[in-house]
């Protein structure tokens, strides 16, 4: 089932295409131009089905990182839509035979496929993967953050480092609090259960668990979140809170007075064991 975000501040519609067990392939599209951009198309079949259902043409592809569940459909989509433009970082290393528009931190992607021009800033956010990037549109504002930030969580560390992830999350934290957060997986409820272990008395977490449980019971998605909400419920963004520091000490034996990076690393290692 497709899920479309209804928000009048958006310069386009955003539809979540469910794929695999818990992925969301985000589709930006406009009813007037009938053009679309898909973010992290791991499954070409699901993207093509959504395009047909919504009567859209695929104009472009954003890639946040090279994991198969994010790029598995790129080749087939390029074959079916030869004119499609693709934006990624260092894609020659994982898509060597496909023409890619290479981007880096601070690059601006200017889109003219919707009713009005839209600009996305590229943010390099290593940690989950070395070449992970996010796409930030500051007018709304909104962020396609792949597997860097999740609602109530953050990505695991693969070929990046804990320090890189810590710094990437700090970069995202500096965005406006009203920023809409479009992450790539439906992990919210399981992340919230861990967040409740870290802060059992946090009423915002308790209320959010109730809200998301009710949504998922009727097959509604938990996303997008907002950065304002994440500041209230996401333990990886709350290591400056005394109760979080004390519970990290209780469960990991690192002193509550440790620096912010050490606390972040310990809470991420703690989450890895759950």
C-alpha atoms as one frame of an Amber mdcrd trajectory, in Angstrom:
protein
   0.000   0.000   0.000   1.261   3.487  -0.891   1.273   6.150   1.819   1.285
   9.827   0.763   2.283  12.621   3.137  -0.282  15.436   3.108   1.470  18.657
   4.072   0.627  21.952   2.403   4.116  23.319   3.036   5.662  20.685   0.777
   6.594  21.796  -2.766   5.548  18.345  -4.025   3.773  15.235  -2.816   5.847
  12.577  -1.033   4.715   8.981  -1.215   6.241   6.129   0.774   6.640   2.963
  -1.277   6.993  -0.003   1.103   9.619  -2.539   0.037  11.208  -5.680   1.455
  10.423  -6.155   5.146  10.631  -2.582   6.425  12.126  -0.233   3.789  10.497
   2.937   2.513  11.414   4.144  -0.980  10.433   7.821  -0.954   8.809   9.158
  -4.125   8.615  12.933  -4.666   6.113  13.863  -7.359   3.900  16.669  -8.621
   0.393  16.276 -10.072   0.877  19.039 -12.654   4.184  17.960 -14.166   3.680
  14.228 -13.461   7.447  13.980 -12.875   8.956  12.043  -9.974  12.188  11.609
  -8.038  12.721   8.413  -6.069  15.052   8.134  -3.080  17.000   4.889  -2.588
  15.155   2.571  -5.007  16.160  -0.810  -3.668  13.309  -2.548  -5.493  12.626
  -1.452  -9.089   9.409  -3.474  -9.340   7.772  -1.582  -6.470   8.876   1.774
  -7.894   7.551   0.976 -11.380   4.249  -0.234  -9.924   3.886   3.027  -7.963
   4.748   5.138 -11.014   2.099   3.340 -13.050  -0.498   3.644 -10.302   0.138
   7.386  -9.900   0.647   7.943 -13.658   4.108   9.424 -13.267   7.341   9.551
 -15.243  10.622   8.941 -13.413  12.816  12.021 -13.748  15.534  11.294 -11.189
  17.028   9.114  -8.460  18.660  10.176  -5.187  21.019   7.631  -3.597  22.053
   8.046   0.052  24.403   5.043   0.213  25.372   1.815  -1.479  23.628  -0.928
   0.507  21.676  -3.278  -1.753  18.296  -2.431  -0.260  18.911   1.171  -1.373
  20.391   0.681  -4.853  19.159  -2.748  -5.971  16.653  -1.312  -8.452  18.821
   1.379 -10.041  20.004  -0.674 -13.022  16.501  -1.767 -14.010  15.083   1.738
 -13.581  17.838   3.195 -15.753  17.024   0.638 -18.442  13.302   1.408 -18.347
  13.782   5.195 -18.045  16.976   5.916 -20.063  16.769   9.696 -19.488  16.626
   9.398 -15.707  19.217  11.465 -13.815  20.940   9.920 -10.802  22.687  11.750
  -7.961  25.079   9.961  -5.574  28.465  10.236  -3.873  31.394   8.154  -5.162
  28.984   5.947  -7.129  31.756   4.792  -9.505  32.739   2.362  -6.739  29.352
   0.595  -6.617  27.572   1.510  -9.887  30.526   1.709 -12.295  28.540   1.195
 -15.514  25.749   3.710 -14.870  26.135   7.452 -15.570  25.894   9.267 -12.245
  25.911  12.952 -11.325  28.563  12.961  -8.613  27.897  15.075  -5.540  29.783
  15.861  -2.343  29.196  17.690   0.909  27.724  21.103   0.128  26.678  20.258
  -3.436  23.308  21.658  -4.490  20.910  19.639  -6.627  18.619  21.983  -8.555
  15.399  20.391  -9.763  13.110  21.833 -12.427  10.830  18.819 -12.768   8.120
  20.145 -10.451   5.863  23.181 -10.752   8.505  25.426  -9.163  12.301  24.996
  -8.864  13.455  23.053  -5.809  16.975  22.950  -4.389  18.427  20.154  -2.292
  21.685  20.571  -0.380  23.843  17.471  -0.068  25.067  16.691   3.451  27.873
  14.158   3.832  26.903  12.103   6.888  29.402   9.242   7.294  29.071   6.708
  10.087  26.657   4.062   8.868  28.725   4.072   5.657  31.714   6.192   4.649
  29.968   7.652   1.608  26.536   8.147   3.164  24.821  11.403   2.232  21.523
  13.101   3.076  19.461  15.406   0.891  18.187  18.562   2.615  15.553  20.959
   1.293  15.579  24.057   3.508  12.411  25.835   2.365   9.981  23.304   3.847
  12.373  22.136   5.496  12.795  18.386   4.979  15.569  15.793   5.077  15.962
  12.457   3.325  18.432  10.886   5.729  18.686   7.262   4.573  20.104   5.146
   7.399  21.863   7.887   9.371  18.986   9.039  11.568  15.891   6.986  12.362
  12.927   8.017  14.422  14.046   7.321  18.008  17.287   5.798  16.706  20.276
   5.954  14.392  21.993   3.609  11.961  24.431   0.869  12.852  28.113   1.414
  12.144  29.363  -0.489   9.098  32.374   0.880   7.206  32.190   4.245   8.943
  33.149   4.976  12.541  31.356   5.831  15.757  32.995   9.247  15.788  31.803
   9.945  12.241  28.255   8.957  13.148  28.361  11.140  16.248  29.479  14.135
  14.180  26.905  13.415  11.459  24.093  13.405  14.010  25.379  16.694  15.437
  25.202  18.145  11.921  21.588  17.028  11.575  20.744  18.296  15.068  21.779
  21.780  13.951  18.968  21.908  11.358  15.720  23.750  12.180  13.570  21.855
  14.655  10.605  21.836  12.247  12.599  19.793   9.701  10.611  16.800   8.458
  12.637  13.598   8.832  12.183  11.009   6.063  14.311   8.010   7.027  14.485
   4.763   5.099  13.089   2.140   7.484  10.064   1.435   9.651  12.101   0.935
  12.822  10.263   3.464  14.995   8.437   1.167  17.396  11.421  -1.082  18.099
  13.627   2.004  18.523  11.132   3.491  20.965  11.223   0.353  23.096  14.975
   0.764  23.429  14.540   4.487  24.106  12.183   3.552  26.946  14.893   1.329
  28.422  17.205   4.351  28.414  14.555   6.721  29.805  11.762   4.728  31.492
  10.185   7.885  32.948  10.152   9.907  29.711   6.469  10.717  29.066   7.161
  11.798  25.477   8.508   8.334  24.727   5.560   6.666  26.461   3.075   8.756
  24.483   4.881   8.144  21.229   4.859   4.368  21.814   1.076   4.537  22.239
   0.672   6.689  19.111   2.859   4.518  16.876   1.392   1.266  18.196  -2.058
   2.504  17.205  -0.837   3.614  13.770   0.902   0.347  12.990  -2.146  -1.638
  14.107  -4.056  -0.138  11.166  -1.074  -0.263   8.775  -0.269   3.458   8.938
   3.386   4.434   8.730   5.232   6.185  11.549   7.017   8.683   9.290   7.897
  11.403   8.680   9.046  12.502  12.089  10.312  15.981  12.898  13.592  17.022
  14.430  11.639  18.640  17.268  10.096  15.270  18.124  13.439  13.498  17.835
  14.960  15.879  20.367  12.323  14.607  22.815  12.422  10.849  22.149  15.698
   9.881  20.476  18.311   8.709  23.006  21.148   9.257  20.519  20.294  12.969
  20.462  19.791  13.191  24.237  23.152  12.262  25.767  23.229  15.748  27.320
  20.249  14.834  29.529  21.149  13.829  33.083  18.725  10.904  33.305  20.130
   9.515  30.049  23.676   9.876  31.329  22.804   8.118  34.586  21.112   5.198
  32.846  24.011   4.793  30.420  26.274   4.518  33.475  23.908   1.998  35.074
  23.792  -0.270  32.008  27.297   0.152  30.556  29.546   1.049  33.509  30.834
   4.172  31.755  30.722   7.202  34.086  27.794   9.559  33.591  30.379  12.344
  33.514  32.049  10.946  30.355  32.190  13.230  27.331  29.350  13.345  24.814
  31.078  11.156  22.236  31.938   8.402  24.749  28.327   8.378  25.963  27.046
   8.172  22.384  29.374   5.272  21.550  28.297   3.333  24.631  24.602   3.813
  23.959  25.068   2.698  20.336  26.976  -0.405  21.529  24.213  -1.037  24.072
  21.592  -0.826  21.316  23.609  -3.329  19.240  22.998  -5.968  21.918  19.200
  -5.571  21.948
